[in-house]
Amino acid sequence: MTKILRFGDSGFSEKWDQLWYSVDSRYPLYSSASMAYYREYSGVQGWDDISFVICQGDLPVYGVLMALHKDGSGKNNVSAFGMPVYAIARPELEMTRRGREHKLLKAEIERILCELAPARVLFQDYFVCQLSDLGDILLQNGGVASPLFTQVVDLTVGEEMLRQGLTKSYKWCVNWGLKHLNLTVLDSNSMKMEDMESFRQLHIEVAGRETRSLQSWALQYEMVRRGEAFAVYGTIAGELVTAALFVYSPTYCFYGVSASKRTTQDKLLSHGVLWKAMLHASSLGITQFETGRQDYPRQGDPVPTSKELGISSFKRGFGGDTFVYLSIVLDVPADHSFSVAVA
């Protein structure tokens, strides 16, 4: 029997976790700890979790992480606590249409569109080679797709090939960092809350102000404590001068927040940290390391700034390949109606 469990239903949390941990390639930014962080980071009050899981009997096979909130004008919007909506499926179900499961998914999405009447739905297909069921449903209902680009390094090639993937100048910068910085990996076994507080103070100093809440840093510490993130710290003469946080799942690592002191060597500090993180991720058996979004001079609306293009160039310097995400935005007209599919 195929059925749907919604957030708040008995057994939902158990089935969601069962599905989440059954997929090694899950995108790490959508773990429960990460979602708690993004919920806090959004600054939005009154999120309504409308996530659901589709089960074949007792086996969860497909899940969608999504939440509803009202924007400043009072309109409903759907995202994943400020991040794009995320869909996850058991690997054995990804290559074929699922019949009953697909009908349930379509019916649930169109029920949400009918009953909750969101003005906008934000979704993202990661590493598109085949459009996901959810992506297809949103496009069929009027969504608009556009590409996003990101840089990903294949860690399976080994340290020697990873070093060959660095640009010539980056090899020099990495060597400088390994020589002049004391680089330390902090994980669930070694990080203390005072370590995260040192990172927070460094971030405030670099930014010139406090950009986010104390609670958001506590939630990132929780991510490390739960084994969903690690940090790399760089010190000189005992002083913390650079630090970065990396979020990961069994096969995937994402370069998150970082900060480096503004010194005469500030343009050199991050290279050693990133290199140390890549090697540590590889030692954990992780196969893909995402350095982050790639912007191009005439790609995007608005057009990327020179600073954003410079950040993209920095990330490309660590090698790897550029992958494509598909961003799907469904803007729903106020007078639009949907014919809910029969499950």
C-alpha positions in Angstrom: 0.0 0.0 0.0 1.4 3.4 -1.0 0.6 6.2 1.4 1.8 9.7 2.4 2.9 11.0 5.8 2.9 14.7 6.4 4.9 16.7 9.0 3.1 16.3 12.3 1.7 12.8 11.5 2.6 10.0 13.7 5.7 8.3 12.4 6.7 11.1 10.1 10.0 12.0 11.7 11.0 8.3 11.9 10.3 7.7 8.2 12.0 11.0 7.1 15.1 10.0 9.0 15.0 6.5 7.6 14.8 7.9 4.1 17.4 10.6 4.7 20.1 8.2 6.0 19.4 5.6 3.3 20.8 7.9 0.6 24.6 8.4 0.9 24.6 11.0 -1.8 22.2 13.3 0.1 23.0 17.0 -0.2 24.4 17.9 3.2 22.8 21.4 3.5 19.4 19.7 4.1 20.1 17.7 7.3 17.9 18.5 10.3 20.7 20.4 11.9 21.3 22.4 8.8 17.6 23.2 8.4 17.6 24.5 12.0 20.5 26.8 11.1 18.8 28.1 8.0 15.5 28.6 9.8 17.4 30.8 12.4 19.5 32.5 9.7 16.4 33.5 7.7 15.2 35.7 10.5 11.6 34.7 9.5 9.1 34.0 12.3 6.2 31.6 11.9 7.5 29.0 9.5 4.9 26.3 8.8 6.6 23.0 8.0 4.7 21.2 5.2 7.2 18.5 4.4 6.0 15.0 3.5 7.2 11.4 2.9 5.7 8.9 0.4 5.9 5.3 1.7 5.5 1.9 0.0 4.0 0.1 3.0 6.5 0.7 5.8 9.4 1.7 3.4 9.8 5.5 2.8 10.7 6.0 -0.9 10.3 9.7 -1.6 10.4 12.8 0.5 10.0 16.6 0.0 11.4 19.1 2.5 9.4 22.4 2.3 8.0 25.1 4.5 5.5 28.0 4.2 5.9 31.6 5.4 4.4 35.0 4.7 6.5 37.6 3.1 6.4 41.3 4.0 3.3 41.8 1.9 1.4 39.0 3.5 1.8 36.5 0.6 2.5 32.9 1.2 5.9 31.6 -0.1 7.2 28.0 -0.2 10.9 27.2 0.3 13.0 25.0 2.7 13.4 27.6 5.5 14.9 30.1 3.0 16.7 27.4 1.0 15.2 25.9 -2.2 12.7 23.1 -1.7 14.5 19.8 -1.6 13.4 16.4 -2.9 15.1 13.1 -2.0 14.4 9.6 -3.3 15.8 6.1 -2.7 18.5 5.5 -5.4 16.8 2.5 -6.8 13.7 4.6 -7.6 15.5 7.4 -9.4 15.9 6.0 -12.9 12.3 5.0 -13.5 8.8 6.5 -13.2 7.2 5.3 -10.1 3.5 5.1 -11.1 1.6 5.3 -7.9 4.3 7.3 -6.1 4.4 9.8 -8.9 0.6 10.3 -8.7 0.7 10.8 -5.0 3.5 13.3 -5.3 1.6 15.2 -8.0 -1.6 15.2 -6.0 0.2 16.4 -2.8 2.0 19.3 -4.6 -1.2 20.4 -6.4 -3.1 20.1 -3.1 -0.6 22.5 -1.5 -0.9 24.9 -4.4 -4.7 24.8 -4.2 -5.2 24.9 -0.4 -2.3 27.1 0.7 -2.2 29.3 -2.4 1.5 30.3 -2.3 2.6 33.2 -4.4 5.9 31.6 -5.1 7.6 28.2 -4.8 11.4 28.0 -5.0 12.9 24.6 -5.9 16.3 23.4 -7.0 17.4 20.2 -8.9 21.0 19.4 -7.9 23.4 18.1 -10.6 20.7 17.8 -13.3 21.1 14.9 -15.8 17.5 13.9 -15.6 14.7 16.2 -14.5 13.3 15.1 -11.1 9.6 14.3 -10.7 9.1 17.4 -8.5 10.9 19.6 -11.1 8.6 18.2 -13.8 5.5 18.8 -11.8 6.4 22.4 -11.0 7.3 23.1 -14.7 4.0 21.6 -15.8 2.2 24.0 -13.5 4.0 27.1 -14.9 7.4 27.1 -13.2 10.3 28.8 -14.9 13.7 27.1 -15.0 17.2 28.7 -15.2 20.7 27.2 -14.8 23.0 27.8 -11.8 26.6 26.8 -11.9 28.9 25.4 -9.2 32.5 24.1 -8.9 33.0 20.6 -7.7 36.3 18.8 -7.1 36.5 15.0 -7.5 38.4 13.8 -4.4 38.8 10.2 -5.7 41.8 11.1 -7.9 44.1 11.2 -4.9 46.4 13.9 -3.4 48.9 14.1 -6.3 46.2 14.7 -8.9 44.4 17.1 -6.6 47.6 19.2 -6.4 48.0 19.1 -10.2 44.5 20.5 -10.4 45.5 23.7 -8.6 46.6 26.6 -10.6 50.3 27.5 -10.5 49.7 30.5 -8.2 47.5 28.4 -5.9 50.2 25.8 -5.5 52.4 28.5 -4.2 49.7 29.9 -2.0 48.9 26.5 -0.5 52.6 25.9 0.2 52.8 29.3 1.9 49.9 28.4 4.1 51.3 25.0 5.0 54.6 26.6 5.9 53.3 29.7 7.9 50.0 28.5 9.4 49.3 26.0 12.1 46.3 24.3 10.5 44.0 22.2 12.7 40.8 20.2 11.8 38.1 20.5 14.5 35.4 17.9 14.4 32.8 16.2 16.7 35.6 14.8 18.8 37.6 17.9 19.3 35.6 21.1 18.8 34.3 22.9 21.9 31.8 25.7 22.1 34.6 28.2 22.9 36.2 27.2 19.6 33.1 28.2 17.7 33.0 31.4 19.8 36.5 32.2 18.6 35.3 31.7 15.0 32.4 34.0 15.7 34.6 36.8 17.0 36.9 36.5 14.0 33.9 36.7 11.7 32.7 39.9 13.5 36.1 41.4 13.3 36.5 40.7 9.6 32.9 41.8 8.7 33.1 44.9 10.9 29.8 44.1 12.6 27.8 41.1 13.8 26.0 39.8 10.7 23.9 37.1 12.3 22.5 35.8 15.6 24.4 34.1 18.4 22.0 31.2 18.1 23.0 30.6 14.4 26.5 30.0 15.6 25.3 27.6 18.3 23.4 25.7 15.6 26.5 25.4 13.5 28.3 24.1 16.5 25.5 21.5 16.8 26.2 20.5 13.2 29.8 19.8 14.1 28.9 18.0 17.3 26.5 15.7 15.3 29.2 14.8 12.8 27.6 16.8 9.9 30.3 19.4 9.7 33.9 20.1 10.5 36.1 23.2 10.7 39.6 24.1 9.8 41.4 26.7 11.9 44.6 28.5 11.0 46.7 30.2 13.6 49.9 32.2 13.6 51.8 32.4 17.0 48.7 31.0 18.7 46.4 33.7 17.2 43.4 32.6 15.1 43.8 34.4 11.7 41.6 32.2 9.4 38.8 29.6 9.8 36.2 27.9 7.7 33.3 25.5 8.2 32.5 22.6 5.9 29.2 20.7 5.9 29.2 17.1 4.7 27.4 13.8 4.1 29.0 10.4 3.5 29.9 11.3 -0.1 29.7 15.0 -0.4 31.3 18.1 1.2 30.2 21.7 0.9 32.5 24.7 1.6 30.4 27.0 3.9 31.3 30.0 5.9 34.8 31.4 6.3 36.7 34.4 7.7 40.3 35.6 7.5 41.9 38.5 9.2 42.7 41.5 7.1 46.5 41.5 7.1 49.2 41.9 4.5 48.9 38.2 3.8 45.1 38.0 4.0 44.8 36.9 0.3 47.0 33.9 1.1 45.3 32.7 4.3 42.3 30.8 2.8 44.2 28.6 0.3 45.9 26.4 3.0 42.6 26.1 4.8 40.7 24.8 1.7 43.5 22.4 0.8 43.5 21.0 4.4 39.8 20.6 4.2 39.9 18.8 0.8 42.4 16.3 2.2 40.5 15.8 5.4 37.2 15.2 3.4 39.0 12.7 1.3 40.2 10.9 4.4 36.6 10.5 5.5 35.8 8.7 2.2 34.0 11.7 0.8 34.2 11.7 -3.1 32.9 15.2 -4.0 34.0 18.6 -2.6 31.9 21.6 -3.7 33.9 24.9 -3.5 30.8 26.8 -4.6 28.7 28.9 -7.0 30.2 30.0 -10.3 29.1 33.4 -11.8 29.7 34.5 -15.3 29.9 38.1 -16.7 26.6 38.1 -18.5 24.9 35.2 -16.7 22.3 36.1 -14.1 19.8 38.8 -13.2 21.1 41.1 -11.9 24.5 40.7 -13.7 27.2 39.5 -11.2 29.4 42.2 -9.6 33.1 42.3 -10.0 33.4 41.0 -6.4 31.2 38.0 -7.2 33.2 37.2 -10.3 36.4 37.4 -8.2 35.0 35.0 -5.7 34.1 32.6 -8.5 37.6 32.8 -9.9 39.0 32.0 -6.4 36.9 28.9 -6.2 37.9 27.7 -9.7 41.5 27.9 -8.8 41.2 24.7 -6.7 40.4 22.7 -9.8 37.5 20.4 -10.4 34.6 20.8 -12.9 31.7 23.1 -13.3 28.3 21.4 -12.7 24.8 22.7 -13.4 21.9 23.0 -11.0 18.5 23.8 -12.2 16.6 26.5 -10.3 12.8 26.3 -10.8 10.7 29.2 -9.6 6.9 28.9 -9.7 5.2 32.3 -9.4 1.5 31.6 -9.0 -1.0 34.2 -10.3 -3.6 35.1 -7.7 -6.5 33.9 -9.9 -4.8 30.7 -10.9 -6.6 27.4 -10.2 -5.2 23.8 -10.2 -7.0 20.6 -11.0 -5.8 18.3 -8.2 -4.7 14.9 -9.5 -6.5 11.8 -8.2 -4.0 9.6 -6.3 
